[in-house]
C-alpha cells in the first residue's frame, strides 16, 4: 500500500521526534550526574545540586519503551488501515499527543527543579494518563480495522510462546492504571519497574517473531 507507506514514513519521523524528547531528558540527567561527580572530586560543596532520584528516570524509561511497542502495534496495521484524511488526522493527533507526553517527562531546566521527584508528582498523571489513552486508542483501532477473519487467522498462527508474551503485555495495563492513581513513591517505583519488566519479557518472548512484510 503506497499510501500507507508514505504515512508510515511521516509516522516514523514524528515518532522519532517524540523519542528524541525523552532521550534529551536522559542526556540532561547524565550531564547533571557528571557535573556533580566532577565537583565532588574537586572538593566543591555544590549547594545547588539537583536531586534526581529514581522516579523521573523510571518514568522516562516507561515512556520510551511504550513508544517502541506502539510503533510495532502501528506497523501491524499496515495491511488493513485505509489511507484517507481521517486516518492521517488520527495518526497525527495521536503522535502529537505522544510528543506532548514525551516533552513533559523531564524538566527542560533542571536547575528550577532541585528535586526531580517534585516534577514527577506534578506530571505523573498527565504522562501516565496520556500513555494509557494512546494504548486505548490503539486497541480501539485494532477492533475497528482488523476483521474477524484476520483475528481468527492471527489466533490460529499464535504459538504458546506468543500467547504467554501477550499475557505479559496485557498485565502492564492494570499496573498503568494503578500507577495513575498511586500517591506512594515506593509503590510508583515498584509499578514502573513491573511495567518495564513485563514489556521486556514480552519483547524477549517475541524476539524471534518476524512481522510479515
C-alpha positions in Angstrom: 0.0 0.0 0.0 1.8 3.0 -1.3 -0.4 5.5 0.6 0.2 3.8 3.9 4.0 3.5 3.2 4.0 7.3 2.8 2.0 7.7 6.0 4.4 5.3 7.8 7.4 7.5 6.8 5.7 10.5 8.3 4.8 8.5 11.4 8.4 7.4 11.9 9.7 11.0 11.6 7.2 12.3 14.2 7.7 9.3 16.5 11.5 9.9 16.3 11.0 13.5 17.4 8.9 12.3 20.4 11.6 9.7 21.3 14.3 12.4 21.0 12.4 14.4 23.7 12.8 11.6 26.2 16.4 10.8 25.2 17.2 14.5 25.6 15.9 14.3 29.1 18.2 11.4 29.9 21.1 13.3 28.4 20.4 16.2 30.8 20.3 13.8 33.7 23.7 12.3 32.7 25.2 15.8 32.4 23.9 16.7 35.9 25.4 13.5 37.4 28.7 14.2 35.6 28.8 17.8 36.9 28.0 16.6 40.4 30.8 14.0 40.3 33.3 16.4 39.0 32.5 19.0 41.7 32.8 16.3 44.4 36.2 15.2 43.1 37.4 18.8 43.4 36.0 19.1 46.9 33.5 21.7 45.9 30.3 21.9 48.0 27.6 22.0 45.5 24.8 23.7 47.4 22.6 23.9 44.3 22.9 20.2 43.5 19.8 18.7 41.9 18.4 15.5 43.4 17.4 13.2 40.5 16.1 10.2 42.3 14.6 7.2 40.6 11.0 8.2 39.8 11.6 10.6 36.9 14.2 8.4 35.1 11.9 5.4 35.5 9.1 7.4 34.0 11.3 8.3 31.1 12.1 4.6 30.5 8.4 3.8 30.8 7.5 6.3 28.1 10.2 5.4 25.6 9.6 1.6 25.9 5.9 2.2 25.4 6.7 4.3 22.3 8.6 1.4 20.8 5.8 -1.1 21.4 3.3 1.4 20.0 5.4 1.5 16.8 5.2 -2.3 16.5 1.5 -2.1 17.0 1.2 0.6 14.3 3.2 -1.5 11.9 0.8 -4.4 12.3 -2.0 -2.2 10.8 -0.2 -1.7 7.5 -2.4 -4.1 5.6 -5.7 -3.1 7.0 -5.6 0.6 7.8 -7.2 2.8 5.0 -5.3 5.7 3.6 -7.6 8.7 3.9 -8.0 12.1 5.6 -9.4 10.6 8.8 -6.6 8.1 9.2 -4.0 10.8 8.6 -5.6 13.2 11.0 -6.0 10.5 13.7 -2.4 9.4 13.4 -1.1 13.0 13.5 -3.2 13.8 16.6 -2.0 10.6 18.3 1.7 11.3 17.6 1.2 14.9 18.6 -0.2 13.7 21.9 2.7 11.4 22.3 5.1 14.3 21.6 3.5 16.3 24.4 3.8 13.3 26.8 7.4 12.9 25.9 8.1 16.7 26.3 6.6 16.6 29.9 8.6 13.6 31.1 11.7 15.5 32.1 12.1 19.2 33.0 13.7 21.4 30.4 15.5 23.5 33.0 16.7 21.1 35.8 18.0 24.0 37.9 14.5 25.2 38.5 13.6 21.7 39.9 16.1 20.9 42.7 14.3 17.7 43.4 13.1 15.7 40.3 10.6 13.9 42.5 8.6 17.1 42.7 8.5 17.2 38.9 7.4 13.6 38.8 4.4 14.3 41.1 3.4 17.3 39.0 3.5 15.5 35.7 2.8 11.8 36.5 -0.9 11.8 35.8 -0.6 13.7 32.6 2.2 11.4 31.3 0.8 8.1 32.5 -2.8 9.0 31.6 -1.6 10.0 28.2 0.1 6.7 27.6 -3.0 4.8 28.8 -5.1 6.9 26.4 -2.8 6.2 23.5 -2.9 2.4 24.2 -6.7 2.5 24.5 -6.9 4.3 21.1 -4.5 1.7 19.6 -6.7 -1.1 20.9 -9.8 0.6 19.6 -8.2 1.0 16.1 -7.4 -2.7 16.2 -11.1 -3.6 16.7 -12.1 -1.1 14.0 -9.7 -2.0 11.2 -9.0 -5.7 11.7 -11.7 -8.1 10.5 -12.9 -11.1 12.4 -11.3 -13.3 9.7 -7.9 -11.6 10.2 -8.3 -12.0 14.0 -9.1 -15.7 13.6 -6.1 -16.1 11.4 -3.9 -14.4 13.9 -5.2 -16.6 16.7 -4.5 -19.8 14.6 -0.9 -18.7 14.0 -0.4 -17.9 17.7 2.1 -20.2 19.4 2.2 -20.9 23.1 5.2 -18.6 23.4 3.4 -15.7 21.8 0.4 -16.4 23.9 2.4 -16.1 27.1 4.0 -12.9 25.7 0.5 -11.4 25.2 -0.3 -12.1 28.8 2.7 -10.1 29.9 1.7 -7.3 27.6 -1.9 -7.2 29.0 -0.6 -7.4 32.6 1.0 -4.0 32.1 -2.3 -2.1 31.7 -3.7 -2.6 35.2 -0.3 -1.6 36.6 -0.5 1.6 34.5 -4.0 2.4 35.9 -2.7 1.7 39.5 0.3 3.9 38.8 -2.0 6.7 37.6 -3.8 6.8 40.9 -1.0 5.9 43.3 0.3 8.6 45.7 3.1 6.5 47.2 6.7 6.9 45.8 7.6 3.3 46.7 4.5 1.9 45.0 5.2 4.0 41.9 8.7 2.7 41.7 7.5 -0.8 42.1 4.8 -0.4 39.4 7.2 1.3 36.9 9.7 -1.5 37.3 6.9 -4.1 37.0 5.7 -2.5 33.8 9.2 -2.3 32.4 9.8 -6.0 33.3 6.5 -7.1 31.7 7.3 -5.2 28.5 10.9 -6.5 28.5 9.6 -10.1 28.9 7.1 -9.5 26.1 9.9 -8.3 23.8 12.2 -11.2 24.7 9.5 -13.8 24.1 8.6 -12.3 20.7 12.2 -11.6 19.7 12.2 -14.3 17.1 8.7 -13.4 15.8 9.0 -11.6 12.5 6.3 -9.3 11.2 5.3 -10.3 7.8 6.0 -7.8 5.1 
